[in-house]
Amino acid sequence: MFNTFISSSKLLKTFTNHIKAVWSIDYSKVFDDSHLLCSGSNDKTVRVWDIDTNKQIQLFDEHSDPVYCVKFSLYHYHSHRRNVICSSSADRTIRFWDFKHNQQLQVLYEHNGPVCGIEFSSFNGGRYLCSGSHDKTIRLWDVETYKTLHIFNEYAISCVDISPLQSNNNNGNDNKNDSIGVIGGNGYTICSGSYDNTIL
Protein backbone atom coordinates (compact mmCIF):
# COMPACT_ATOMS: atom_id res chain seq x y z
CA MET A 1 0.00 0.00 0.00
CA PHE A 2 2.85 2.38 0.80
CA ASN A 3 4.45 1.75 -2.60
CA THR A 4 1.11 2.46 -4.28
CA PHE A 5 0.88 5.72 -2.36
CA ILE A 6 4.39 6.73 -3.37
CA SER A 7 3.93 5.84 -7.03
CA SER A 8 0.60 7.69 -7.33
CA SER A 9 1.50 10.74 -5.25
CA LYS A 10 1.50 14.15 -6.89
CA LEU A 11 1.46 17.81 -5.93
CA LEU A 12 -2.16 18.90 -5.49
CA LYS A 13 -2.08 22.47 -4.17
CA THR A 14 0.39 25.27 -3.56
CA PHE A 15 -0.38 28.26 -1.34
CA THR A 16 2.08 31.11 -1.83
CA ASN A 17 0.90 34.20 0.09
CA HIS A 18 3.34 33.90 3.00
CA ILE A 19 6.49 35.94 2.46
CA LYS A 20 8.68 34.14 5.02
CA ALA A 21 9.13 30.61 6.38
CA VAL A 22 5.98 28.73 7.44
CA TRP A 23 6.42 27.22 10.91
CA SER A 24 3.10 25.48 11.45
CA ILE A 25 0.00 24.22 9.65
CA ASP A 26 -3.21 22.53 10.77
CA TYR A 27 -5.97 20.87 8.74
CA SER A 28 -9.69 20.55 9.43
CA LYS A 29 -12.88 19.59 7.61
CA VAL A 30 -15.13 20.13 10.64
CA PHE A 31 -16.08 23.76 10.03
CA ASP A 32 -19.27 23.83 7.95
CA ASP A 33 -17.98 20.80 6.02
CA SER A 34 -15.26 22.93 4.43
CA HIS A 35 -11.74 21.63 3.86
CA LEU A 36 -9.59 24.24 5.56
CA LEU A 37 -5.94 24.77 6.33
CA CYS A 38 -4.46 27.32 8.72
CA SER A 39 -0.83 28.39 8.79
CA GLY A 40 1.54 30.40 10.96
CA SER A 41 4.66 32.02 9.64
CA ASN A 42 7.85 33.91 10.30
CA ASP A 43 6.10 36.81 8.54
CA LYS A 44 4.09 37.25 11.80
CA THR A 45 0.78 36.26 10.21
CA VAL A 46 -1.88 33.61 10.69
CA ARG A 47 -3.71 32.65 7.51
CA VAL A 48 -6.70 30.45 6.68
CA TRP A 49 -7.01 28.70 3.33
CA ASP A 50 -9.94 27.02 1.60
CA ILE A 51 -8.42 23.92 0.07
CA ASP A 52 -11.34 23.32 -2.30
CA THR A 53 -11.11 26.76 -3.90
CA ASN A 54 -7.33 27.10 -3.48
CA LYS A 55 -7.81 30.54 -1.92
CA GLN A 56 -6.78 32.38 1.22
CA ILE A 57 -9.96 33.29 3.08
CA GLN A 58 -8.57 35.05 6.15
CA LEU A 59 -5.47 36.87 7.37
CA PHE A 60 -4.58 37.90 10.92
CA ASP A 61 -1.51 40.08 11.42
CA GLU A 62 -1.68 41.27 15.03
CA HIS A 63 1.22 39.14 16.31
CA SER A 64 4.34 41.30 16.65
CA ASP A 65 6.79 38.41 16.14
CA PRO A 66 6.90 35.10 14.23
CA VAL A 67 3.98 32.71 14.68
CA TYR A 68 5.30 29.32 15.76
CA CYS A 69 2.17 27.19 16.09
CA VAL A 70 -1.46 27.22 14.90
CA LYS A 71 -4.37 24.91 15.74
CA PHE A 72 -8.07 24.82 14.91
CA SER A 73 -10.24 24.75 18.06
CA LEU A 74 -12.89 22.04 17.88
CA TYR A 75 -14.10 23.02 21.35
CA HIS A 76 -15.19 26.49 20.24
CA TYR A 77 -16.99 25.04 17.24
CA HIS A 78 -18.86 22.25 19.01
CA SER A 79 -19.62 24.22 22.19
CA HIS A 80 -20.25 27.72 20.81
CA ARG A 81 -20.56 27.31 17.02
CA ARG A 82 -17.61 29.63 16.48
CA ASN A 83 -14.89 29.04 13.90
CA VAL A 84 -11.74 29.58 15.93
CA ILE A 85 -7.99 29.23 15.46
CA CYS A 86 -5.47 29.37 18.29
CA SER A 87 -1.94 30.64 17.59
CA SER A 88 1.24 31.00 19.60
CA SER A 89 4.12 33.32 18.89
CA ALA A 90 7.59 34.57 19.72
CA ASP A 91 5.79 37.69 21.01
CA ARG A 92 5.00 35.60 24.15
CA THR A 93 1.25 35.50 23.48
CA ILE A 94 -1.37 32.91 22.66
CA ARG A 95 -4.24 34.32 20.61
CA PHE A 96 -7.69 33.08 19.65
CA TRP A 97 -9.17 34.20 16.32
CA ASP A 98 -12.71 33.88 14.98
CA PHE A 99 -11.93 33.45 11.30
CA LYS A 100 -15.57 33.48 10.20
CA HIS A 101 -16.20 36.93 11.68
CA ASN A 102 -12.64 38.24 11.26
CA GLN A 103 -12.00 39.11 14.89
CA GLN A 104 -9.57 38.41 17.69
CA LEU A 105 -11.38 36.82 20.62
CA GLN A 106 -8.75 36.59 23.34
CA VAL A 107 -5.07 37.12 24.07
CA LEU A 108 -3.22 35.15 26.77
CA TYR A 109 -0.17 37.00 28.09
CA GLU A 110 1.07 34.81 30.97
CA HIS A 111 4.15 33.28 29.31
CA ASN A 112 7.40 35.24 29.72
CA GLY A 113 9.10 33.89 26.62
CA PRO A 114 8.32 32.79 23.06
CA VAL A 115 5.51 30.21 22.95
CA CYS A 116 6.71 27.51 20.60
CA GLY A 117 4.05 24.82 20.92
CA ILE A 118 0.34 24.48 21.67
CA GLU A 119 -1.96 21.45 21.67
CA PHE A 120 -5.64 20.95 22.51
CA SER A 121 -6.70 18.05 24.73
CA SER A 122 -8.02 14.87 23.19
CA PHE A 123 -10.62 14.71 25.99
CA ASN A 124 -13.50 16.97 27.09
CA GLY A 125 -14.01 18.03 23.48
CA GLY A 126 -10.69 19.85 23.34
CA ARG A 127 -11.57 22.19 26.20
CA TYR A 128 -8.02 22.19 27.56
CA LEU A 129 -4.92 23.62 25.93
CA CYS A 130 -1.31 23.04 26.84
CA SER A 131 1.42 25.43 25.77
CA GLY A 132 5.20 25.23 25.94
CA SER A 133 7.53 28.20 26.08
CA HIS A 134 11.16 29.29 26.21
CA ASP A 135 10.31 30.62 29.70
CA LYS A 136 10.84 26.98 30.86
CA THR A 137 7.18 26.35 31.62
CA ILE A 138 4.31 24.30 30.26
CA ARG A 139 0.92 25.79 31.03
CA LEU A 140 -2.40 23.98 31.05
CA TRP A 141 -5.35 26.25 30.18
CA ASP A 142 -9.13 26.02 30.29
CA VAL A 143 -10.19 27.63 26.99
CA GLU A 144 -13.74 28.11 28.22
CA THR A 145 -12.52 30.57 30.86
CA TYR A 146 -9.07 31.37 29.35
CA LYS A 147 -7.53 30.70 32.77
CA THR A 148 -4.35 28.81 33.67
CA LEU A 149 -5.10 25.58 35.52
CA HIS A 150 -1.56 24.41 36.19
CA ILE A 151 2.05 25.34 35.50
CA PHE A 152 4.77 22.73 34.98
CA ASN A 153 8.33 23.99 35.38
CA GLU A 154 10.69 22.32 32.92
CA TYR A 155 13.43 23.45 30.53
CA ALA A 156 13.00 25.75 27.54
CA ILE A 157 10.20 24.02 25.62
CA SER A 158 10.07 23.68 21.84
CA CYS A 159 6.95 21.50 21.41
CA VAL A 160 4.15 19.86 23.41
CA ASP A 161 1.54 17.14 22.95
CA ILE A 162 -1.21 15.46 24.99
CA SER A 163 -1.59 11.69 24.77
CA PRO A 164 -4.95 10.14 23.75
CA LEU A 165 -4.46 7.23 26.14
CA GLN A 166 -6.75 6.57 29.08
CA SER A 167 -6.12 4.22 31.94
CA ASN A 168 -8.72 1.60 32.85
CA ASN A 169 -7.61 1.84 36.49
CA ASN A 170 -10.02 4.16 38.29
CA ASN A 171 -8.55 3.37 41.72
CA GLY A 172 -12.05 2.78 43.04
CA ASN A 173 -13.29 6.05 41.58
CA ASP A 174 -16.40 5.67 39.43
CA ASN A 175 -16.22 9.25 38.15
CA LYS A 176 -16.01 9.07 34.34
CA ASN A 177 -15.87 12.82 33.75
CA ASP A 178 -12.17 13.14 32.91
CA SER A 179 -11.69 15.87 35.49
CA ILE A 180 -8.63 17.95 34.73
CA GLY A 181 -7.62 17.61 38.37
CA VAL A 182 -6.92 13.90 37.84
CA ILE A 183 -5.41 14.15 34.37
CA GLY A 184 -2.56 11.83 35.32
CA GLY A 185 -4.84 9.37 37.12
CA ASN A 186 -7.02 9.11 34.04
CA GLY A 187 -4.02 8.15 31.93
CA TYR A 188 -3.57 11.39 30.01
CA THR A 189 0.01 12.56 29.68
CA ILE A 190 1.54 15.85 28.62
CA CYS A 191 4.77 15.33 26.70
CA SER A 192 7.30 18.05 25.87
CA GLY A 193 10.37 18.44 23.71
CA SER A 194 13.07 20.65 25.14
CA TYR A 195 16.19 22.56 24.22
CA ASP A 196 18.13 20.42 26.71
CA ASN A 197 17.89 17.54 24.15
CA THR A 198 15.28 15.62 26.16
CA ILE A 199 11.65 14.57 25.83
CA LEU A 200 9.73 14.68 29.11
N, C-alpha and C positions, 0 to 999 in steps of 0.2 A: 504494500500500500504506500509506503514511504517513497519507493522508487517511482510509482505512478504519479504521486504528488510532485516530485521533483521534475519529472519529464514533462508534465503538463502545466507547470507553473509559468506564469507570465505577469508582467507589470500591468496592473489594472487602472490605478489612479496615481496622479501626482499633484500634490498641493504645494504651491510655490510662493505664497504671500509672506511667509516669514523672511526676515532679512538677516537673521543670525541663526546660530545653531539651535536645533529643537531638542530640548532636554527630556520631554515627557509627552506621551499621548495616552488617551483612553478611548475605548470604543463602547458604544451602547446602541441597542435597538429598542429600548424600553420606552423612550419618550415619544408618545403619539405614533408608535410604530415606524418611526423614522430611523434610518441608519445614520448615526452621527459619530463624529470623531471630534475630540477636543485636544488641544495641543498647548504646551507651554514652552517658551523660548528664551534664549539669551537676549532677544530684542525687547524683553520686559512685557510681552503681551501674552494674553490668553485668547485663543481663537477657537471657534466652533465651525465645523464643516459638515455639510450635507453630502454624504457619500453618493447618494443616488443622483444628485444633480451636479456633483463635482464642484460645488460652490462653497465659499466661506459665507456663513450666515450671521456670524457675530464676532465682534472684536472688543476685548477689554484691555485697556492700557493704563490702568491706575497703579500697577506695581511700579516701584521706583528702581528696582533692580531685577536681574534675571529671574524668570519663573522656572523653578526646578521640578515641580510635580503638579499634575492636574488629575482630577478624578470626578466623574459624574456621581451625583448623590442620589441613590435610589430611595433613600429615606425621605427626602424632601418631596420626591415625586409621588410615592405611595401614600405618604401621610398627609401631605398638604397640596398635592397636585401642582407642584411648582417644578419647573425645569431648571435644575441647579447644578453648577460646577463648583468644586472646591479647588483652590490653587494655593501653593506655598512658594515662597520666594526668598531670595537672598536679602530682601528688605526686612526680614525678620517677621513677616506677617503671614497669616493664613486668611484667605478671603473666599467668601461665598458669593456667587454671581447667579442671578436669574437670567438665563440667556434667552428666554422667551420674551421677557418684558424689558430686556436691556438695562438691568439695574444691579448695583452692588447691594447685597443684603446685609452682610456682616463682615467685620474685620476683627481678627483675633491678634492681639499685640503681645501676648505674654512671653513668647520666646525672646531671648536676648542675643540670638545669633541667627544666621541663615537657616531657613527651614528646608531641608533637603528632601524629606520624604513624608508622605501622608498616605494613610490607608483606612478605609471604612471597615467596620466590623462585619463579619459574615453572619452575625446573629442579631436579633432584635431589629431586623429590617435595615441594618446599616446605620443605626442610630448613634453609634459610637465611632469616634475618629481617633486614630493615634498619629502622632507627628514626631519626627525626629529632627534634631537640630545640632548645629555646631556648638551650641551653648552647653553641650554634654547632657542634655535631658531628652527623655521621651515623655510626651504628655498624652494623657487619655482624656478626650473631650466628650461631652454630651452635646450633640449638634441640635437637639431640641431647645436647649437652654443656652448653648454656646459657652458653657462653663467647664473649667478644668475639673476632672474627677480625681486624677492622680498624677503624680510626677515621679518618674523613674530617673535616677541619676546614674548616668553611664559615661561613656567617652563621647567624643564628637561623632555624631550620628550622620551617616550618609543615606541610609534607607531603612524602612520599617515595613513589617507585614504582620497580619493577624492570622493565626492558623484557623482552619475550618473544623478542626477536630473537637469532639466532645466526649468526655469521659462518661462511661456507664456507671461509675461509682459515685453514688449520691451521698455516701457516708451517713445513711439513715435519713437524709433530707429529701422529702417528697416534693420540694418546690421545683417546678419545671420552668421557671420564668427567666432563666439565664440572667439573674441579677448581676450587674456589673461588679458588685461588691465581692462576688465569689467567682470572678472570671477564671482564676487559676483552678479552683475546685471543680469548675464545670469543664475543664479540659482545654480551654482556650488559652493560647500562648501568643504573646507579643515577641516578635523576633526582630533584631536590629543588626545592621551592618555598620561597622565603625571604622574610623580612621586609624585605630590602633591595630588593624589587620585581623580583627576578630569578628565573629558572629555570635551574638548573645541572645 
